[in-house]
């Protein structure tokens, strides 16, 4: 191990890793260390033994829970916008070879003491318990419009130029109520991620 470094970075959380990556890409000699036996700091993902050690001390997890390596528990949810500045920084520092990106499969809300999947297409909108019958129909029309929209085919635009219309104006066209707008806004980032992949 070398004895001289330009920078010593302590911790392997997201901020520390980005800082270390940027400094090393710029040609500095960086020593990157962590006192934990896992990477990721506060945003780490732990196997079952590591999780048990973190919250229960030296106790061992019960055998009926199965193999420790079958677990990968996130301490903080990790969601990065597909076309955001953070993704560009990660690509620039070349740490993307150590990360796995996956499009979000679904979004869920807790409503009336139950967990419900947020509808993301016309068929899910009709079956969703999150909306009343007339709202389901309006949401279905909205999803069909979004699904069928083709930038190069003006017939699918229904008189709207989505490069000039705000999201608020688009949603107003379909008459969606505030509750539906709330979960559609949460879907916008998921749709964006899927389009970018």
C-alpha positions in Angstrom: 0.0 0.0 0.0 1.3 3.5 -0.9 2.1 5.8 2.0 1.3 9.1 0.2 -2.0 10.2 -1.1 -3.5 13.5 -2.4 -6.8 12.8 -0.7 -8.2 10.4 1.9 -11.9 9.8 1.8 -13.5 8.2 4.8 -16.8 6.3 4.3 -18.4 4.6 1.3 -21.8 6.4 1.3 -23.0 7.8 -2.0 -21.5 11.3 -1.4 -18.1 9.9 -0.5 -18.1 7.5 -3.5 -19.0 10.3 -5.9 -16.3 12.6 -4.4 -13.7 9.9 -4.5 -14.6 9.0 -8.1 -14.5 12.6 -9.3 -11.1 13.2 -7.6 -9.5 10.1 -9.0 -10.9 10.7 -12.5 -9.2 14.1 -12.3 -5.8 12.4 -11.6 -5.5 12.7 -7.9 -4.2 9.7 -5.8 -7.2 8.8 -3.5 -7.3 6.4 -0.5 -10.9 5.5 0.1 -11.6 3.7 3.4 -14.6 2.6 5.5 -14.7 1.3 9.1 -17.8 -0.9 8.3 -17.5 -4.4 6.8 -19.9 -3.3 4.0 -20.0 -0.6 1.4 -22.6 2.1 1.0 -22.7 4.0 4.3 -26.3 4.9 5.3 -27.6 3.9 1.9 -26.2 0.4 1.9 -27.9 -2.9 1.1 -27.3 -5.5 3.8 -27.5 -9.3 3.8 -29.4 -10.9 6.7 -26.4 -11.4 8.9 -25.2 -7.8 8.4 -28.8 -6.5 9.1 -29.0 -8.6 12.3 -25.6 -7.4 13.5 -26.6 -3.7 12.8 -29.8 -3.8 14.8 -29.4 -6.8 17.2 -25.7 -6.7 18.0 -24.1 -10.2 18.2 -27.4 -12.1 17.9 -27.6 -14.5 15.0 -30.7 -14.5 12.7 -33.1 -17.5 13.3 -32.4 -20.4 11.0 -36.0 -20.5 9.6 -35.3 -17.2 7.8 -33.0 -19.1 5.4 -29.6 -18.2 3.9 -28.2 -14.8 4.6 -27.1 -14.3 1.0 -30.7 -14.6 -0.2 -31.3 -11.2 1.4 -30.5 -7.8 0.1 -32.2 -5.2 2.3 -31.9 -1.5 1.3 -31.4 0.8 4.3 -32.6 3.7 2.1 -34.6 3.5 -1.1 -32.5 4.4 -4.1 -34.2 6.1 -7.0 -32.3 8.1 -9.6 -34.0 10.0 -12.4 -32.8 8.4 -15.7 -31.7 11.6 -17.3 -30.6 13.5 -14.2 -27.3 15.1 -13.3 -26.4 12.4 -10.9 -26.5 9.7 -13.6 -24.1 11.9 -15.7 -21.7 12.2 -12.7 -21.8 8.4 -12.2 -21.1 7.8 -15.9 -18.3 10.3 -15.8 -16.6 8.7 -12.8 -16.9 5.2 -14.4 -18.6 3.8 -11.3 -21.4 2.5 -13.4 -19.6 -0.8 -13.7 -20.2 -1.3 -10.0 -23.9 -0.4 -10.1 -27.0 -2.1 -11.5 -29.8 0.0 -12.9 -33.3 -1.3 -13.2 -36.5 0.3 -14.4 -39.1 0.6 -11.6 -41.7 -2.2 -12.0 -44.4 -0.4 -10.2 -45.5 2.2 -7.7 -47.6 1.6 -4.7 -49.6 3.7 -2.3 -51.0 3.1 1.2 -54.7 4.0 1.1 -57.5 3.1 3.6 -55.3 0.6 5.5 -54.3 -1.3 2.3 -51.4 -1.2 -0.2 -52.6 -0.6 -3.7 -50.6 -0.7 -7.0 -50.8 2.7 -8.8 -52.4 2.1 -12.2 -49.9 2.7 -15.1 -52.1 1.8 -18.1 -55.7 1.9 -19.2 -56.6 -1.7 -18.1 -55.1 -1.1 -14.6 -57.0 2.2 -14.3 -60.4 0.3 -14.9 -59.6 -2.2 -12.1 -58.0 0.1 -9.6 -59.8 0.5 -6.2 -58.2 4.0 -5.9 -60.8 5.7 -8.0 -64.6 5.8 -8.4 -66.2 4.6 -11.7 -66.3 7.9 -13.6 -62.7 8.8 -12.5 -61.6 5.3 -13.7 -63.0 6.2 -17.2 -61.2 9.6 -17.3 -58.0 8.0 -16.1 -58.3 5.2 -18.8 -58.7 7.9 -21.5 -55.6 9.7 -20.2 -53.5 6.5 -20.2 -54.7 5.6 -23.7 -53.7 9.1 -24.9 -50.3 8.8 -23.4 -49.8 5.2 -24.7 -50.9 6.0 -28.2 -49.1 9.4 -28.5 -46.5 9.4 -31.3 -44.4 12.5 -31.6 -44.1 12.1 -35.4 -47.9 11.4 -36.0 -50.0 14.5 -35.5 -53.2 12.4 -35.6 -52.3 11.1 -32.1 -51.8 14.6 -30.6 -55.5 15.4 -30.3 -54.7 19.0 -30.9 -52.1 19.3 -28.2 -48.4 20.1 -28.7 -46.8 18.3 -25.8 -43.6 20.4 -26.3 -45.6 23.5 -25.4 -48.4 22.3 -23.1 -47.8 22.1 -19.4 -48.6 18.9 -17.5 -51.3 20.8 -15.6 -52.9 21.8 -18.9 -52.7 18.2 -20.2 -54.3 16.8 -17.0 -57.0 19.5 -17.1 -58.0 18.3 -20.6 -58.9 14.9 -19.1 -60.6 16.4 -16.1 -58.8 14.2 -13.6 -59.3 14.9 -9.9 -56.6 15.8 -7.4 -56.1 12.3 -6.0 -55.6 10.8 -9.4 -53.2 13.6 -10.3 -51.2 12.8 -7.2 -50.5 9.2 -8.2 -50.0 10.1 -11.9 -47.3 12.6 -10.8 -45.6 9.8 -9.0 -45.8 7.7 -12.2 -44.2 10.4 -14.3 -40.7 9.7 -13.0 -41.3 5.9 -13.5 -42.5 6.4 -17.1 -39.5 8.7 -17.7 -37.1 6.0 -16.4 -38.6 3.4 -18.7 -38.5 5.6 -21.7 -34.8 6.3 -21.1 -33.8 2.6 -20.8 
